[in-house]
Amino acid sequence: MSVHDMANAGRTHEILTARRAGLVGCTTCGKVHPLDTRVCRRCGAALQSRDETSLQRVWAWLIAGLVAYIPANVYPMLITQTFGKRQESTIVGGVIELVHHGSWGVALIVFVASVVVPIGKFIAIAWLAISVRSRSAADGHTRQHVYEIVEFIGRWSMIDVFVVAILAALVQLDFVASVNPGTAAVSFALSVAFTMLSAQNFDPRLIWDAYEADDT
């Protein structure tokens, strides 16, 4: 056996998956069974080595999130009234206004949570869905890290909606001052929810199948 063959053999051993070992794991309780087992013996859940419809749901929810994200940036996120004067602010408009008032820290948080994170999630989920179906320069570990990052930061995307909800609840002084959520708040919340569902429907086991395919 040549050095190259030994290196490839070692790499294949490192990425040994349950299916390659003739096993299937329950996604509900984690118990491992022989590959031909159909029902989990511990919790009774149906066993499936791979979810073949996973990517279809991923793309469906991702496109829905993209569609909802457009009005979230076009329509006002926040509607404020001060002494009868009405002012509407979009996400980006609100960030610019915060910068003009010298609130650089708050502006940065809102910009990252409302613009950078959602767009980054769209790109990351689309890249994962494409990479597991085609040869990619990234290995399975890189794909797995991207997937974990998407899962972790998803919950923080709602920070803009939380700020609007808190302001709307606290600042209600009738004619003097009032804050109300705009149309974009609903669209943004839906966009975040759809992208979270897109990430949750992604079957991470497909990552290692793609990794094995890259080795062949």
PyMOL commands that set and color helices and strands:
alter all, ss='L'
color gray80, all
select helices_A, chain A and resi 3-14+54-74+91-100+104-131+140-170+183-200+205-215
alter helices_A, ss='H'
color red, helices_A
select strands_A, chain A and resi 23-25+32-34+78-82+85-89+177-181
alter strands_A, ss='S'
color yellow, strands_A
deselect
rebuild
show_as cartoon
